[in-house]
Amino acid sequence: MSNSDSQSDKENISSNEVSAQTQVAIERQKKVWNRRVSTWEHHGVLGLEKVINAVLDLSQVQAGMQVLDIGCGTGTLALPMAKSGALVTAIDVSPAMIDRLMSVAREQGISGIKGIAAPAETLNIEAKSIDIIVSNYALHHLRDSDKEKLVKTMFDWLKPGGKVVIGDMMVGRGGTSRDREIIASKISIMLKKGPAGWWRILKNAMRYFFRVQERPISMEAWTKLFESNGYVEVAANTVINEAATIMAKRPI
Ligand SMILES: C[S@@+](CC[C@H](N)C(=O)[O-])C[C@H]1O[C@@H](n2cnc3c(N)ncnc32)[C@H](O)[C@@H]1O
């Protein structure tokens, strides 16, 4: 049985239709991540400690705050935030991720997390109800048009003065010197690994070129999206390599 609450799941899922391409992208993410719960929890998150800490530091969450974690996975942000007394709505496209998050929360005696299995693209949240929206390494999976829609709707969900803090891979397709440095350094690391590395270069290049599963955009592109949608105090910073954070506030 799923750990998410199916009645409230329905309340939080918009009945607005999404495009056929978005529906395909959602189904793909759901399938991929339902299979990756254990590998993600035990291996995937290991390299993300710095960016997770950066998001937690920037969030400055306090007890009683309403937090929304988008693409929460097994709870790298949701669990510590709920532990410090925040009321966290944790959403993920993968029901298996939500199940795992909720059983860890139960095992650790952490209350204050509401897990919802839903794609970010169809999420429905009450206007002006959230103090902080966080997301770590999830939004690069969204299609670019869906990133833009989400930036617009997150503005409505935030209370005036509330903020968004995102940690993610932020790299464009070679348009900036930072992009080119990141791409060159990845290629150089993989080349040193011999044939296995060459295969990964090819695989990543195809994935990147066709933007099938990973669709990162640059820090500059994120900044522009937030600034052009009314947010203030928009600040993007590199954490390490392609990992970066962006923070933006809804004006008071
Ligand atoms: C790389 S994992 C990161 C998980 C977690 N935030 C962390 O820091 O460990 C990406 C997560 O995003 C979720 N995801 C991917 N596409 C999504 C979408 N369209 N809506 C909601 N969640 C999504 C996946 O199911 C997965 O749990």
The ligand as an SDF file (V2000), in Angstrom:
LIG
                    3D

 27 29  0  0  0  0  0  0  0  0999 V2000
   18.3300   12.9120   -8.6360 C   0  0  0  0  0  0  0  0  0  0  0  0
   16.9150   12.5000   -7.6650 S   0  0  0  0  0  0  0  0  0  0  0  0
   17.0440   13.6840   -6.3220 C   0  0  0  0  0  0  0  0  0  0  0  0
   16.1920   13.3030   -5.1520 C   0  0  0  0  0  0  0  0  0  0  0  0
   16.3190   14.1730   -3.9080 C   0  0  0  0  0  0  0  0  0  0  0  0
   15.8720   15.5210   -4.1240 N   0  0  0  0  0  0  0  0  0  0  0  0
   17.7260   14.1490   -3.3730 C   0  0  0  0  0  0  0  0  0  0  0  0
   18.3350   15.2110   -3.1860 O   0  0  0  0  0  0  0  0  0  0  0  0
   18.2220   13.0450   -3.0980 O   0  0  0  0  0  0  0  0  0  0  0  0
   15.6430   13.2120   -8.6880 C   0  0  0  0  0  0  0  0  0  0  0  0
   14.2530   13.0470   -8.1110 C   0  0  0  0  0  0  0  0  0  0  0  0
   13.3620   13.8420   -8.8840 O   0  0  0  0  0  0  0  0  0  0  0  0
   12.1760   13.1140   -9.0760 C   0  0  0  0  0  0  0  0  0  0  0  0
   11.5180   13.6240  -10.2830 N   0  0  0  0  0  0  0  0  0  0  0  0
   11.9240   13.5140  -11.5670 C   0  0  0  0  0  0  0  0  0  0  0  0
   11.0580   14.1060  -12.3840 N   0  0  0  0  0  0  0  0  0  0  0  0
   10.0770   14.6160  -11.6030 C   0  0  0  0  0  0  0  0  0  0  0  0
    8.8820   15.3310  -11.8660 C   0  0  0  0  0  0  0  0  0  0  0  0
    8.5430   15.6390  -13.1060 N   0  0  0  0  0  0  0  0  0  0  0  0
    8.0980   15.6860  -10.8250 N   0  0  0  0  0  0  0  0  0  0  0  0
    8.4370   15.3600   -9.5520 C   0  0  0  0  0  0  0  0  0  0  0  0
    9.5460   14.6620   -9.2460 N   0  0  0  0  0  0  0  0  0  0  0  0
   10.3670   14.3070  -10.2580 C   0  0  0  0  0  0  0  0  0  0  0  0
   12.6330   11.6720   -9.2010 C   0  0  0  0  0  0  0  0  0  0  0  0
   11.5980   10.7460   -8.9790 O   0  0  0  0  0  0  0  0  0  0  0  0
   13.7340   11.6200   -8.1610 C   0  0  0  0  0  0  0  0  0  0  0  0
   13.2500   11.2420   -6.9030 O   0  0  0  0  0  0  0  0  0  0  0  0
  1  2  1  0
  2  3  1  0
  2 10  1  0
  3  4  1  0
  4  5  1  0
  5  6  1  0
  5  7  1  0
  7  8  2  0
  7  9  1  0
 10 11  1  0
 11 12  1  0
 11 26  1  0
 12 13  1  0
 13 14  1  0
 13 24  1  0
 14 15  1  0
 14 23  1  0
 15 16  2  0
 16 17  1  0
 17 18  1  0
 17 23  2  0
 18 19  1  0
 18 20  2  0
 20 21  1  0
 21 22  2  0
 22 23  1  0
 24 25  1  0
 24 26  1  0
 26 27  1  0
M  CHG  2   2   1   9  -1
M  END
$$$$
